[in-house]
Structures are given as C-alpha cells and as structure tokens.
Amino acid sequence: MMKFIRQVLESIRFAWQALRSNLLRTVLSLLGVTVGIFSIIAVFTMVDSLEASIRESLNFTGSNTVFVSKWSWNFSDQEYAWWKYFRRPAPSFAEFRFLEKNLENAEFIAISDGRGGQTIKNGNNSMTAGVRGISYQYNQITDMPIEKGRYFSPMEIESARNVVVVGSDIASNLFPFQEPVGQYIRIKGLRFQVIGVMERVGTGMFDIGGKPDIRCYIPYISFSKLFHTRYSEPNISVKGFDRDEHQQELEGELIGLMRTKRGLKPYQEDNFSINRPEAIQNLVAGIFSTLRGAGLIIALFSLLIGGFGIANIMFVSVKERTNLIGIQKSLGAKTYFILCQFLFEAVFLSLIGGLVGILLVWLLTFYPQETLDIQLTFRNVLIGLGVSSTIGLLSGIIPAWIAARMDPVMAIRSK
C-alpha cells in the first residue's frame, strides 16, 4: 500500500515538473478552461445574487401573511385570466372593518393603498415621491424601521390626522439643514406634520410600491380624502397565528367572510383573490431556474473548447516524452504510474485554469453595486472546482492511456 502511495506521489511530482518546464504552453492551454469556468461560475453567481436580491425585496412581510386582493398573484398559470380579474371589485374599507371585527384566526390585519408620482413640498424644496395610506397595524405586518421620531398612534389613524412618516431620501432632500421631525410638508396642497423618518433601505430589485426611501406614509382615511378612491385598488393584509400551519384556517375563514360580505351565492365563484408572497417567489424561482440552465449551456461551449485545448496539449506532451516513457517502463515503472503521471498533469492544468476563473469571479464581488450584492457562494466554488477537475480528467484520459500502453522498446527507439 505504501509503495502504491509513493508511486502516486511520484506521478504527481512528474506531472508538476512537466507543467513547470513548459510554462508558456501551460498558460496558453489553461486559458480555455479559465474562460469556461469564469463563464459558468459568473453566470451561476449573478443568477444566485439576482435571485437573492429579488427574494429579499419580496420579503416585505413576515411569515404567516396572506393578502386579500382584486388580482391573483398566481402568474404561473398558462392562461392568466386578467379580463376576469379586471371586472372584480377591489377590496373596500368597509370590508376591512368587517374582517377586522369578525376574523378569529388573524393576529394582525391592515389595509393599504398607494399613489406614485406625487409632488411633495417643503417651502422651495420639492421632490416626486410615492404616498401610501395605511391602517394602524400595518407596521406589525410589514417591516417599517423608524430611525427618528415615531410611528402613528391609534388616535391619529382613526381620526385621520394630517401626520406623515417619510422615507430617508424625502427627509434629506426636503430638510437638508434642519431636523425633519416636527416640520411640515405639503401633499396635494395639504399640510402634513412629519412625526417619523424611516431608516435608509436602499434600492431593491423588486420594490413593490416604489423605492421605500422616497415613499411617505399617512393614515388610510386621510389618504382616501386626498385621492379619489373610486379608482383605488387597496390590499387587505392579514397576519395569522403561528399555530395555524400554512395558514389554512385563516385562508378558509377569509374566503367565508368575504363571500358573506359580498353576498355571493354558493354556485358563484369568488370575485376576490387570497394571495401569498410565496406565489411571486415561486415564479421568480422558476424564471431563475431557466436562466441558470441557459447560462450553463452557453458556458459548456467554452468548457468544451478548453477541454479540446488540454487534450491537444496532452497528446503533444505524450509525443515529446515518448522516449522518457520507454526508459521509465524499462526500469520497472508500472502502467498505472505512467497513467497517473499524465492524468494528473491534465487535471492540474484544468484545476489551475478553474482556480483562475473562480478568482476572477471573486474579484467581481468587490465591484460596488447599490441594487445588487454579488456573493460568490461556497457551493459555486465547489461547482467550479468539480467541473474543472472533470474536464481535466476527460481531456487527459485518452492521452494518458496511450502513454501507459506504450511498448518500452518501441518507445525508446522512437528518439
């Protein structure tokens, strides 16, 4: 056993010396593998980073949350019946009050609606931002980190006070030289007092309702007075208890109460949708699975070229060292010793190319991006090393087998 290990280690040493002695040829031959591994790992890394960024952007609610909406979020249907959803009535404030009073499986419930492209003013300073009307328990369902000031009180929400919580960009643009909390802004000509400033969130890949940093929140009743609610399409968000696994009881209760409130007969289908954030996440997962497969096919062409390059170099190497192979075999070198010698050389060559490709992808992660955090995962590193090792093994097996099967007498005479 020890003799076998020593011979394998000796094969590795021979392979390494062969690569060092032909440095220029080694560098040129590993370029193909470098490009191929860089392509495949870059595709996987970018797709993984995009998917993670979008999933984080979609994580605007916690777990156990469902939404009562006019539109269905099940976009994976082969035929999305938009014409049917278009004719549905949107959830109303009266329905929200009815659910708030009668739901037994809900921990929190809120209604919200928004308008984008609104001009927000403070004196001579103005900017375009989104305005969102919310009910009191909205911050229990959706993450709203407050940096300065406070959130709404129940009295401010119910009495429709003209108070507002603003995003960080609104605060810095409209109040560049003063503390924003306690100051006033104008929305559609009405004065709203700033009671809170949200923490800076940054730009997400899939910000529902616009970028959070340029969004302001006001009580829902104040919102309904400002904007014509006839054309509104609010959402009712409901957070269930942890004990309700998969929120099946909550969903069943919501369907029953909404059908009762809307007076639907047993034979009539629902004219509302019960949606979960997982529906969008599953759609995103399907899209990125397709992108990952397409990227893999494209990258494999680069790897194929790199593999042929290594195989060609290995055939040349066998030809150059035919005499040395004959000498080694005449001195008692085993077949597996010669085989391992050339096989290790091909694998080393491919692995070095793969490591260089992975290094280039790793350097990409330092490129500053506001919307996309590029992360090279350990899984992708393992994929890169595994693929490059496999390419080296497949490219070197035939040349190594030819070298190992040579007749020692004929090999020595070849010089």
N, C-alpha and C positions, 0 to 999 in steps of 0.2 A: 504493500500500500504506500509506504514511504517512498519507494522507488518511483512509483507512478506519479506521486505528487511532485517529486523533484524534477521529473521529466516534463511535466506540465508547466512548472515554473520556468524551466529552461526554455520551453517553447515560447512562453510569454516574453522572456528576455530576448530571444532571437527576433521575435516579431517587433519588439520595440526598437531594437537596433536597426532593423531594416527600415523602419519608418524614419528614424533619425538620419540615416545615411542618405536618404533621398528626400530631403526636406522640401524642396521646391515641388516635386511631384506629389508629395503628401498634401501640401497646402492646396494645390490645384484640384486634386481629386476629392478633397473633403468639401470643396465649395458647393458642389451639387447637393450634398447631404445637408450642409448648413442652410442653404436656401430652402430646401424642402422642410426641414424641421422648424425653421423660423416661420415658414408659411403656416404649417399645421398648428403649431403652438400659438402663434399670433392670432389665428382665426378662433381657436378654442378660448383663448384668454379674452379676446374682445367680446365674443359672444357671451361668455360667462359674466364678464363685467357689465355688459349691457343688460343682461337678464337680472343680475343682482340689483343694478341701479333702478330698473323699472319696478321690480318687486318691492324695493324699499319705498319708491314713490307711491306705489299702490297700497302700501301699508299705512294708509291714513286712518284706519280704525284698528282697534284692538281685535282680539278674538271674540267669538260668540256674537257677532253683529250681523244683522240682516237688514235689508232696505226694502221699503215699500215704494215702488216707482211706477211711472207710466210705461216706461220702456223696459224690455227684457235685456239683461246683460249676457245672455247666452248667445254670443256671436258665432259660436262654433256650429250652429245649425246650418245645414246645407242651404236652406231657403229661409232667410231671416224675414219674417212677416212684418216688415216695417209699416205697411199700409194698415194692418190691423192695430198695431200699437199706436199709430198716429191718431186714430179715431177715439182712443181711450181718453177718459177724463183724467186729469192729473190729480194726485193726492191733494186734499184741501186741509186748511187749518181746522175746520170742524171735524174732519176725520181724525186728525192728530189728537184733538181734545177727546174724542170718543175712545180712541185707542189708549190714551194716557189714563183715562178713568177706568177702563174695563180690563186691560191686559193684566193677567196674573203671573205670566211666565217671563215678564220683562223686568230687568233690573233698572235700566235707563231707557228713555225714549226722547227723541228730539226731532224737530222739523227744521229744514234749512232750504234756502233758495239763494241764488246769486245773480248778479249782473256784472258783466265785464265792460271795460272801456269807459269807465266813468271818470269825470274830471274832479279831482279832489283839490281843494284850495286852502291856503292859509296866507292871507294878505296877498302879496305879489307872487308868492310861490305856488305853483300848481304842478300836478302830475296826473297821469292816467293810471287808474288802478281798478281792481275789482271790489265790489261791495257784496257782502254776504249777510243775509238776515238769519239769525239763529235763535233757538229757544234755549232755556236755562241749562238743561242737562247736556247740551252739545259738547261741552268740554270733557264730559265723562265718557263720551263715545269716540270722539276724535281728538287726537293729540293737539293741544293748544298751549305750548310752553310760554308763560308770561315772564319777560325779563324785567320790566319795570311796571309799577302800578299794580293793577288787579284785574280780575275777571268781573263780569256782570253780577249784580245781586239779583235775587228773585224779584224784588220790588221794581228794579229798573227794567227787567224783561217784561213783567206783567203790565206795568203802567206805560210802556213804550216810551221811556225817557230817551232823549237825544244824546246818548252816550255811545262811544265807539272804542274798540280795541283795534290798533293799527299794526301793520307789519313793520319790520325794522327799516326797510327802504323808504317807506312813507314817512316814518319819524325822522330819518336823517335828511331827506330831501325837503320836507316842509318845515322842519325845525332845525336848521343847521347850526344855530348858535344859542339855542335855549332848550330847556328841559321840556319834552313834549307833554308829559302827564300834567293834566290840569289846563292845557291850552285848548283852543277850538279850531276845528276845520269845518269847511263847508262842503256838503254833498248835495248836489242839485239845488243849491241856494240856501239850504237849511244848515244852521249851526249845530255841530255835534261836539261835545266835550270829550277829549281824549282821557280815558281812565286807565289805559294799559297799552304797553308796547310788547309785542311778541319777540321771542328770541329769533336771531337770524337763522334761517333754514337753508338758504342757498337754492340753486336751481336743480330741480329733479327732472328725470327723463319723462315723467308722465304725471305732471302736476294737474290734478283734477280741480277745475275752478280757477286756474291760473296760478302763477307763482305765489307762494304764501307770503313772501316778503313784500309784495305790492298788493296786498289784499287787506281790507278792513272789515270788521265785524260789527254789526249793530243789532239791536233787538228785532225779532222777526216781525212784530206788529209795526214797528217803525219802518221797517223795510217795505211792508205791504202798503203803507201810506205813501211812501216815496215812489214806488214803482207800480205800474198797472198790473195787478195780479191776475187779470183775465188771461194773460199770455204766459203766466208763470208755470213752471213745471218743477215744483219742490219735491224733495225726497223726505220721507219719514224714516229715520234710522232708529233701530231698536237693538239694544244690547241685552242678551239673555243671561241666565244664571249658568254657572259652571256645571251645576248638577245635570243640566239638560244637555246630554251628549248629542253633538251635531245639531243642536237647536231644533230638533224635530217637533217637540211640543210647542215651542214658541211659533214656529212656522205654521203649524196646524191651527193654532189659536188665532194668529194674524189673518189667515185665509178666512176662517169662520167669521171673525168680527168684521172684516172688510166686506164680505159678501152680505152680511146682515145690514151694515150701514148703507150700502149701496142698493139694497133691496133686490138682490139677484135671486132669481128663481132657481130651483135645483137643476133644471135642464140647461141653464145658461152658463157659459164658460166665464172664467174670471176676466174682468176688464181691468186688471192691475197685475203687476209682477212682484214676486218676492225674490229679491236678488241677494247674492252673497259675493263678497270680494273675490272668493276663490274662483268664480266664473271667469273673471278677467285674467287672473293669474294662470288658470289652466290654458286659456287662449294664448297668453304670452309664452307659456312653456312649449306649446305646440309649434308656434312660429319659430322659436329659437332652436327647437329640435331639428326643424327643416333646414335652418340656416347652418347649423352645425354639420349636418350631413352634406350639404352642398359645399361648404368650406373644406370638408375632409376630402371630397372627390377632387377638388381643384388642387389641394396640397399634395395629394398622392401622385399627381402627374410630375410635380417637382421631385418627389422622392424617387420616382421611377427613373428619372434622368440621372439622379445622384447614384442610384444603385447600379445602373449600367456603367457609370463612370468608375466606380470602385471595382466592379467585375473586370473591366478592361485593364485597369492598373494591376490587378492581381494576376491576370494572365501574362502581362508583361513581366511582372516580378518573378513568376514561375519560370518563364523563359530565360531570364537573366541568371537565375540561381540554379539552373539545371545541374551544372557541374557540382556545385556545393551540395545539392540534394544527393547526388550519387556518392560523394565522399562520405556524407553523414550516414547513408544507408549501408555502405560497405563497412563502416566502423561499428555497425550494430544498432543504428537508430531504428526504432520501431515505426510501423506505419502510422500509428496514432500520434507519434511525436512530430512527424512531418505534417500530418493533417492539422494538428492543433497549432503548429507554428504559423501556417498561412491563414488558418481560420481566425486566430487571434489578431493577426495583422489586419484583416478585413474588418473585424469587429471594432478594434481600436480606432481604425481610420474613421469608421462611421460614427462611433461614440464621440470622438473629438469634434467632428462636424456637428453632431447633435448638441453637444455642450455649448459650442459657439452660437448656434441658433437660439438655444434657450437663454444664453447670456444677452443676446440682442433683444429678445422679448423682455427680459428683466429690466434692461435699460429703458425700455419704453414706459415702464411703470413710473418712472421719475418725471415723465413729461406732465407738467401741471395742467389739470383739467377741472373746470368748475362743475360740469354736469356729469362727468364720468370718472369714477375712481377705478383705474386699471389695476387689477390684482392678479399676479401670477400665482396660481394655487399649486400646492404640492402635488395634487392629482395630475395637473397638466405637465409638471416637471417629470413625473414618473412616466406619463404617456410618451413624452418626447424621448426619454432615455430608452424606453421599451421599444418604440418604433425604430429608433436609430440602430439599436442592437440587432433587431430583427432584419433590417435592411442589410447590415454588415454580414450577418450570418448567411442570408440568402445569396448575397453577391459573392461571398468568398467560398461557398461550399464546393462549387464545381472546380475552380482552380486549385483549391486545397486537395480535393480528391484526386485530381490528375497528378499533382505533385507527389502525393502519398503512394500512388500506384506505379510510379516510375521504376523501371528496371535499373538497378545501380550501375551495371556495366555500361549500358547504353547511355545513361546519364553522364558518366564520367567521360566517355568518348565524345560526347556532344561538343566539348570545347575544342 
